[in-house]
Amino acid sequence: MQIRAGYELVYQFPKPTPMILALNIHHSRAADLLRPDLLQTDPLVPLTAYRDKFGNWCTRLVAPAGSIRLTADAIVQGLRLPEL
């Protein structure tokens, strides 16, 4: 079974605003990603990815004044357990 996971988030900021995002699929499922959950921004802004002390992938960015749209679209191979 394949699971599609993603999001579209739109924010409005009055001035440039630092953001730390924890939106990625957990690293323990990285081998199950058939299509990675790559964060995309509109407008394009520099992204810095890192792992926090719990092993979560995080992304830091500075959102510009105005609107910013954050999106990702992934496909995950689901666990192959029998349905009850």
N, C-alpha and C positions, 0 to 999 in steps of 0.2 A: 504494500500500500504506500502510495506517495501522498505527502501532506504539503500543501502550499501554505506558506507563512509569509506575511509581509505587513506593511503599514504605509500610510500616507499621513504625515503630520504637518500642519501649517501653523506657523507662529507669526505674530506681529510684534515688533519691538520698536520703542521710540528712539533708541540709540543702540550702538553696537553692544552686544551682550554675550559674554562667555557662556558656553553650555558644555556640560559633561553628560554624555548619553550612554546608557547601558541597554542597548536595543538588540544586540546580536544574539543569535542562538548560542546556547552554552557550548563551550569548547569540547565538552565530552561527546557532543553529537557531531563534531566537525567531519568525521569520516562518513556520516550519513547524508551529508549535503550533496544533492545532485546538482543544484544550482545555488551558489553561495549567496548569502544575505548581505550584499554589498550596499552600504549606505550611499545614497546619492543626494545631492543638495541642489536646489535651484533658488537663488543663483549659486554658482560654484564658489565654494570657500575652501581654504586649506583645512585638512583634517589630520589629526594626530591620534593614532590608535595605540592603546596600551592595555595591559592586563592589570586588574586590581588585585588586592591581596587575597581575594577569594577565587581567583582564576577567571573572572568574567572579563570578556572583551569590552572595553570602553572606548569612546571616541570623544575627543575634545575639539571644539571649534569655537569661533567667534562669529555669531550671527550678525549680519549687517543691520543697520537701521531699516525698518520697513518689514516686508514679508520674506519669510524663508520657508521653503517646502522641503521636507525630509521624507525620502521614500526608500523602500527595499522590497525585494520580491524573491523569495527563496523556495526551493523544493527540497523536502527532507524525506529520505527513505524511512518509512515508519517501521516499528518493530513488527516482526513476523509472528505474532501471537495469535492463536485461534480465537475467533469471536465466540462469545458465549450467548 
